[in-house]
Amino acid sequence: TGQPKGTMLTHRAMLWNAEAAARVIPPRPDDVFLSCLPLAHAFERTVGYYLPMIGGATVAYARSIEALSEDFRTIRPMKRYVPFCVGMSLIR
């Protein structure tokens, strides 16, 4: 895709964001997260990777965008951290 267009994010900054989110909505060991964004995506790394680790939660990985709606019904993840774009695509 050419030259990088983003910014460098430190692990410290990403962990700070995850810890701040955990203070607002603490993840619990019985929570289930459904990961659907690329693992390199900053939101996914923060909310779908570090945040569940902070609370000892489970992470399930979506099979594909096409199967996402079915994955939501099958896995039944908590809905507190669903990215807006995913939530809107499931409403349609």
JORA-V31815 format. One record per residue. RES is the residue in one small letter. SS is DSSP state (H for helix, E for strand, L for the rest). OMEGA is omega in whole degrees, -180 to 180 (NA if undefined). D_LAST is the distance of its C-alpha to the last C-alpha in Angstrom with 2 decimals. Layout:
BEGIN
RES & SS & OMEGA & D_LAST
RES & SS & OMEGA & D_LAST
END
This chain:
BEGIN
t & L & 178 & 30.39
g & L & -179 & 33.64
q & L & 177 & 34.97
p & L & -178 & 33.03
k & L & -175 & 31.08
g & L & 180 & 30.33
t & L & 177 & 32.59
m & L & 177 & 34.49
l & L & 179 & 33.26
t & L & 175 & 35.88
h & H & -180 & 35.41
r & H & -180 & 36.94
a & H & -179 & 34.29
m & H & 177 & 31.42
l & H & 177 & 33.19
w & H & 178 & 33.87
n & H & 180 & 30.15
a & H & 179 & 29.46
e & H & 178 & 32.41
a & H & 177 & 31.32
a & H & 180 & 27.84
a & H & 177 & 29.72
r & H & -179 & 31.85
v & H & 179 & 28.93
i & L & -175 & 26.89
p & L & 174 & 29.32
p & L & -178 & 28.02
r & L & 179 & 29.76
p & L & 180 & 31.10
d & L & 177 & 28.89
d & L & 175 & 25.61
v & E & 177 & 23.43
f & E & 175 & 21.46
l & E & -178 & 18.95
s & E & -179 & 19.75
c & L & 178 & 17.28
l & L & 176 & 18.72
p & L & -177 & 22.02
l & L & 178 & 24.97
a & L & 180 & 26.60
h & L & -175 & 23.82
a & H & 179 & 25.40
f & H & 180 & 22.58
e & H & -179 & 22.44
r & H & -178 & 26.22
t & H & -171 & 26.53
v & H & -179 & 23.88
g & H & -176 & 23.39
y & H & -178 & 27.06
y & H & -178 & 29.60
l & H & 177 & 28.05
p & H & 178 & 27.82
m & H & 180 & 31.39
i & H & -177 & 32.60
g & H & -179 & 31.60
g & L & -178 & 32.28
a & L & 179 & 28.69
t & E & 175 & 27.22
v & E & 173 & 24.87
a & E & -178 & 22.94
y & E & 179 & 21.68
a & L & 179 & 18.49
r & L & 179 & 19.56
s & L & 176 & 17.20
i & L & -180 & 13.81
e & L & -178 & 13.17
a & L & -174 & 14.35
l & H & -179 & 12.74
s & H & 178 & 10.58
e & H & 178 & 13.90
d & H & 177 & 15.93
f & H & -179 & 14.34
r & H & -177 & 15.27
t & H & -174 & 18.63
i & H & 179 & 19.74
r & L & 180 & 18.43
p & L & 172 & 19.01
m & L & -173 & 19.65
k & L & -177 & 16.84
r & L & -174 & 19.20
y & L & -178 & 18.87
v & L & 176 & 15.27
p & L & -176 & 14.93
f & H & -177 & 12.75
c & H & 178 & 11.08
v & H & 178 & 10.30
g & H & -180 & 9.10
m & H & -180 & 6.62
s & H & 179 & 5.50
l & H & 179 & 5.53
i & H & -177 & 3.82
r & L & NA & 0.00
END
